[in-house]
Amino acid sequence: MSFKEEWNHRKSEATDQQPVHTQLNQAKGSGDGSGKTPDGDLVVRDDQLGKVGDMGRDLRGRLSTYGDHARQNTFDASIELFNDGLDTGSALTELHDAWNTKLQTLKEACALISNHLDYTRATHREDEHKIVTGMTNLEGKHMTASRIYEYIK
């Protein structure tokens, strides 16, 4: 079966199945009029972001400790082999340099993830505070999500 035939077959199988509805610009309500969404499409929990950020920070620390464990011994061995006229010494030096580069890149990636999650948590907290304290109706009452939902209905 050619790619084109297989592709058409897969497309026809997909259209025979139940359609999948994607909901992007609104959340599915609970139906009780409260405006609460039991499990929306996108949910970010501060504690989960914190745990992932901590894991990234912990991984970076362990990479710093254990990833550098044999570096000095490898470098010393490569110098000795090179000074003895063996090509293995220069190859081992290249391996040492490549390892250091990859290790540094991985540590930077862990730090970037951790820092980004910390930034995301702080920004989300600030945005929530602005929304909660900044929206009022004409009577001066704070506009909660459920009150906004009442206006939309």
Stockholm file with secondary structure:
# STOCKHOLM 1.0

chainA/1-153         MSFKEEWNHRKSEATDQQPVHTQLNQAKGSGDGSGKTPDGDLVVRDDQLGKVGDMGRDLRGRLSTYGDHARQNTFDASIELFNDGLDTGSALTELHDAWNTKLQTLKEACALISNHLDYTRATHREDEHKIVTGMTNLEGKHMTASRIYEYIK
#=GR chainA/1-153 SS CCHHHHHHHHHHHHHHSCCCCCCCSSCCCCSSSSCCCSSCSCCCCHHHHHHHHHHHHHHHHHHHHHTTTTHHHHHHHHHHHHHTTCHHHHHHHHHHHHHHHHHHHHHHHHHHHHHHHHHHHHHHHHHHHHHHHHCBCTTSCBCCHHHHHHHHC
#=GC SS_cons         CCHHHHHHHHHHHHHHSCCCCCCCSSCCCCSSSSCCCSSCSCCCCHHHHHHHHHHHHHHHHHHHHHTTTTHHHHHHHHHHHHHTTCHHHHHHHHHHHHHHHHHHHHHHHHHHHHHHHHHHHHHHHHHHHHHHHHCBCTTSCBCCHHHHHHHHC
//
